Amino acid sequence: MDMRKIGRTLGLSCVAAFAFGCGDGSSSGRTAGGDTTGVTSITSAGTETSGAGSTGTGGSTATSQGSDSAGSGTAGESTGTGQTSAMPPKFDVGGAGSGTEGTVCDEVMFQAMAQRPDIVLVLDKSGSMDFNTWQFMGQTMNRWDSLYLTVQSVVTQFDDKADFGAELFPRRNASVGECNADNPITVPVAPMSGQLILSSIPQLGESVAGNTPMGEGIAVAKAHLESIVQPNKPQAVILVADGGVSTSCGSPNSSAEIVNMVSQMAAAGVPTYAVGIDADTQSLQDQLNAIAAAGGTGQFYNAQDGNALLMMMEGIVEGVLSCTLELEMEPEYPGFTKVNVGGMEWPQVNDCNTEHGWIWSVPYTEITLCGDACQALKDTGTADLEFLCPQG
């Protein structure tokens, strides 16, 4: 797996261990009831080449200009000086050189945003997270404090690109030996929820206690995601645990029940990632591997210190980010589409697995970015698109 540098918050600096590919093919920028979510601006520019007596039209913004071969101008027409009215620009793309008027084409420029995935962090705050210590950024600290700082870094970096929620198992104020997870969910998935998550989970230096009702925590996360599911909006669960499930806590906390739940989520297109905090026993490794396999993510990630935990969590979240743009409109001439991300125009390519650029993943309503273009979209969250016209 490729290595890449991940930007740091909190004054931290380390190199991420994981780099992910083009995303899961989910869509962005949907509309509902006339909503224009996903398109933040639309401008137009063009010229008119129709014959005598036609009216000149200009851009819908103050920056659009064009020329018109018509004689006198009236309201909504060109005055013959190069200044245009506020009507949409059009190109005559069928009559060039023929003296006849052809098909009229609009040029459109707009900004599209990658869809923000729903991500639930399912976090182990059992007693072993309190009394077990390890290394994190050159300091010895308990596992919960390092997990808190990791969550802080993740939500700070990605709060503007993903909608986060959090579920604690056991619950926030659980006592020693307690089995209950937070129900309802600790923090529901919502845009810009990072600060709410950080204020709702145990703080640095705060003692944590309780058993490991992992199955109940996953069940709550599963029910919450099902209650907010939206067509084409990606969802994911990231499970973090430092010990095996406490089967003494009763249903649904057996390995078989957990595997069944994450299998159901995976079948619905919701992957579950499993991260072990120094999973040093074969039984725990087998359990987390079974969860990751059933969740559609292969195998679990085993963090053997706090630095690795941070890098793994950041890498997983980045991998969940979408590289697909669902368009608000279809281009009149798809072959004249331009895609700009991160200040660079990217070419249309044939193979998204091996090339850097973009493809029509659903002609002509969905574009997926590939390779370095995908990474640029994950870094910026937006793409500038142009639907151009073949000018005569």
N, C-alpha and C positions, 0 to 999 in steps of 0.2 A: 504494500500500500504506500502511495506516494507521501512524501513529507512536504508540509508547507507551513509558512509562518502565519500565525494567527495574531491579530492585533490584541493588545492587552488593555485592560482597565485596572483600576486600583493600584497603578504603579507597578504592575507585575510584568515580567518579560520572560517568555519561554517559547519554545518551538512546538507547534502542534504536531501530533503523531499521525494524524489522519487527514486525507483529502478525498473528497467524494466527487462523483461525476455529475451528470446532467440533471439529477433530480428525478422525481417520480412521475413526471408527465402530467401533473395536475395543472389546472387552469387558473387564470386570474382575470380580474377586470370584468366580472359579470355585471349585468344590469338586472334590476327587478323593478317593475312598475315605473320605468323611466329613469331609474337611478343610474348615474354615470360613474359609479365607483370603478376605478381602474384607469380612467382617462382624466387627466388633470388639466389639459389644455388642448384646444384645437385652433389652428390658424390655417389660412389658405393664401395662395399666391398664384398668379397666372396672367395670361394675355388672351386676347380674343382675336381670331383671325378670320371671322366670317366676312362675307362680302358687304357691298355697299348697302346702307340702310339698316344694318344690324346695330344693336346697342352694345356698348362696351360695359363690361362688368368687372368689378374689382374684388379685393380680398375682404374678408369679414373682420379684419383687424386694421388698425391704423397703419400698419407697416406694409400692407399689400399694395402693389402697384401693377399697372398694365397699360397697354395701348389699344386703341380701337380705330378701325378704319371707317367708322360711321361719320356722317356729316355733322349735323347739329346735334347737341346733347340736351337731354331733358333730365328730370329727376330720375335717378337710378341709372343714368347713362354716363358715358365718358364725355368730357368737354373737349376732347381732342388735344389736351395739354399733357397727357401722360398720367394725370391724377385720376383715381378711380373711385367709384361709389362703394357703398357698403354691401353690395350684392356678392354672392359667392363667385369665385373665379371659375372660368370654364375654358377648355381647350377644344377646338375643332380638330378632331384626330382623323377625320375621314375624307376631307375634301381638299387637302393641300395640293395646289397646282392644278386643280381641276376646275376651279371657278364655281364649284358647288359646295354647299354646306354639308358637312359630315356629322358623325356622332360627337356629342358634346361630353367632355370629361372634366370632372372636378379633381383638383389636387388637394390633398389633405395632409396636414402634419399634426401629430398628437403624441402625448406621452402616456405610456401604459406602465402599470405597476405589476410586478410579480405577485401572485396570490400569497397572502400571509397564512402559513399553516397554523392549525391548532395543535399545541404541544402541551401535554400534561406531564409534569415532573412528579413521579411517585417516589417519595423519599423515606428511607428507613431512619427512624429516630428512636430506635430501641436502646436499651441500657448499654449494650456493647459499644454503641457509637460514642458514649460518654467516657467510659473508662479505658478504652483502647486508644493508643496514640501512634502517630507515625510522623514522617517528615513532610513539611509543606513550605516551599519557598525558604528553605534554610532554617526553619523553625520546627521544634517539636510541639505538636498540638494534638488534641483529640480529634477523632474522625468527624464528629459533628461540626466542629468549628471549621475544619477544612472544607466540608461539604457546603456549609453556609457561604464561605468565601467563593467557592466554585459557582454556586447558584447566583451569587451577586455578580460575578464576572459575566456569566452567560446571559442573564436577563438585561444587564447593562449594554452588552454588545449587540444583542439581537432583538431588543424590545421593539425597535422600529421595523422589524422584518418578520416577526412571528407573534402570534397571540398565545401567551402562556397561561397555564393554570398549574396548581400544585395540590398534591394530596399527601398527607402525612400518615404513616403507619408506625406505631400506634398514634392515637390522637395527640394534639399539641400538649395537653396537660395530663397525659397518662401517668399513672403511678407504677411502681415496681410490680411486674407480673401482669399488668393489664393487657388485654387483647384487642380492644376496640380501636379501629381506625376512625379518622374523621369522617363523619357522614351527616350531612351532605359534605361535598368536597371542600377542602380547606380554603382554596381560592379558585373560583370558577374561571374558565378560560375567557379572556377579554383582551382587547387591544390595550397596549401600554400598561400592563398589569404588574410589571417588574417590581415597582416600589411596594405595591400591596402585598406581593408574595414575600418580600424581604421583611416586612413588618408583621407578617402573620405566622412565620415559622420561628422556632426558637432562635434567640439572638446569640451572638458571640459570648462565650462564657456561661451561658445558661445551661443548667443540667437537663439531660434528657433521660427518659426511663421507659420501661415497658417491654413486652415481648415483641415478636415479629409477625404480626398478622398481615403478611404480604398479600395473601389472597383477597382479603377484605379491601385492602388499599387498591388493588387492581380492579376489583369489582366496582368500587365507587368511581374510579377514573373511567372505566368502560361505560357505565351508565350515563355519566356526565357527557362524554363525547357523543354518545348516541342521541342525547337530548338536544344537541346543538348542531348536528350534522347538516351540512349544506352541499348541494351538488357541486362536484369538482373541486371543493376546498379540501386540501390535504390535511390529515390528522396523524398524530403519532403519540406514543407513550414511551417515556424514558424511565425505566425502573432502576433505582440505585439501592443496593443492599449490601450489608456487611456480614450477614449470617443467613442461614437457611430458615425457611418458613417455620413458625411455631405451630406444629400440627395439634398441640394441646389446646390451641385457641378454637378448634372446631371449624365447621364449614363456613366459608369456602376456602379453607387454608391448607388443603392437601395439594401435593404437586400435581396430581391428576386434574383437580379442579382448576388450578391456575393455568395449566397447559391448555385445557379446554377453552377457557375464557380468551386467552391470547390468540388461539386458533380461530375463534369466531371473529375477533377483531381483524386479524390478518385477512380472513375471507372477505371482509367488508372493505378491505383496502387500507386498514389502519395497522401499521407495523408497531411492534414492541421491541425496544432496544433494552438489553439487560447489561448493567454495569456492576461488577463486583468490587467491593472495597476490600482489597487484600484477601480474596477468596482462596484460602490456603488449604482447604480440605477437598478431597475428591468428591464427597457427597454434595457440597455446595457448588462446586464447579459443574457437576453433572446436572444439578437442578437449574442453574442459570443457563447452561447450554440448552437444556430442553425448552426453557422459556423463550430464548432467542430463536431457536429453530422453529418453534410453533408460531412465533411472532413474525416470521418471515425475514429475519435479519441475520441468519446464519449461525453465528456463535457469539457468546458473551464477551465483553471487554473486561479484562482483569487489571484493575489499577492497583499497583503495589506501593504507591506513595501518593501524596496529595497532588504533586505536580502532574503525574500521569492522569489522575482523576480529572483535573482541570482540562487538560488537553483532549482527553476522550470526550468529555461532555461538550466542549466547544465544537469538536469535529462532528459529533453526531448531529447537533443542532444545525450546523452548516449544511450537512448532507440532506437534512429534511427540507431545507428551503427549496422553493420551486424555481425551475428554469423555464416555465411555460407561461405564455401570455395569451389570454383569451381576448380576442379583439371585439371592440364595440361595433365595428362595421367591417364590411368586406371591401377589398380594393376592386375598382373597376378593371384594372389591368394588373393582375398579380405579379407578372414578370417585371413590373416597374416599382417594386416594393424595396424600400431601404430600411435597414435596422441599425440604429446607433446605440451603443451601450458603453458607458465609461469613457466617453469622448472619442470613440472609435467606430467607424462603419465596418460592420461584419458581413462577410459574403454569405449568400445562400449556398449550402453544401448538400451533398448527397447522402453522407453517412454520419449520423450524429455521434456514433461511437468512436470514430477515428478522426474526425475533422473539427475545426474550430470555426463556428459560424452559426447558421440557423437553418431550420427546415420548416416547412408547412407540416405540422403534426396532424392538423385537421384542415385540409384545404376548404375554404380560405378564411377560416375563422379562428385558427389557433396556431401560434408560432412557438417553437421550442428552441432555446439557445443551447449550443453544444460546445464542449471543451472549454477553452479559455473564455469564450463569450458567455457561457453559462456561469463561470466563476465571476466574471465582471458584473453580471446581473445580480448574483448573490451579494457582491460587495456594495452595489449601488441601490438595488431594489427597484430601479426604473429603467425603461428603454424608450428612446425617441424613435418613432416610426414615421415614415413618409410614404404616402401612396401617390406616385407620380403618374404623368400621362405621356404617351408617345406623341410628341408634338408634331403632328402632320406627317 
